Amino acid sequence: MVHVRHKPGFTLIEIMVVVAVIAILAGALWKMGHGLEIQHQVQQQKEAFAILDSALQEYFEVTGQFPKSIDNAALSQEDLARANTEFVWQALLSVPESRVVTDRFSRQLLRNQYVSPEVPNSAWPEIYDVWGRPVEYAWHTNMAFPLLRSRGPNGSFEDANELPDDITNR
């Protein structure tokens, strides 16, 4: 009678099962980490809006009004957002009380990529969100406080296919 001795080791199926389990766990950890990153970005954007709200309040206390928003139908939605935030940033820096508050604002959210037709030869930066898109600013005389709005992580305003994830200062 011949005795066949098996060498100790793992079969191919056992190795494949272990690799599959590791891949499933890695995917779950990546998904969880990505969700935490988005939560962190949303929190950063809310903090940026809180600083801008404080600066706008200081501006109002000195001047008695908020910076008006520019309405120009010839501009695209993004260019209009850039022009408005450029104008607002210039206005906030013009008042010493609000300038003190804007010093706390992250300079990473300011970029000088657009020259406003409303302010020729301007060199004022525009305000962007943490995802690199321009923040929308709106204030009209019938509004109690200006509206600041970011498109949020999905990059579109209230997409019908997704849950709205827009971030505002309200």
Sequence and secondary structure as in RCSB ss.txt:
>XXXX:A:sequence
MVHVRHKPGFTLIEIMVVVAVIAILAGALWKMGHGLEIQHQVQQQKEAFAILDSALQEYFEVTGQFPKSIDNAAL
SQEDLARANTEFVWQALLSVPESRVVTDRFSRQLLRNQYVSPEVPNSAWPEIYDVWGRPVEYAWHTNMAFPLLRS
RGPNGSFEDANELPDDITNR
>XXXX:A:secstr
       S   HHHHHHHHHHHHHHHHHHHHHHHHHHHHHHHHHHHHHHHHHHHHHHHHHHHHSS       TTS
 HHHHHHHHHHHHHHHHHHSHHHHHHHTTS GGGEE     SSSTT    EEB TTS B EEE  TT SS EEEE
 TTTTSSS TTS    EE  
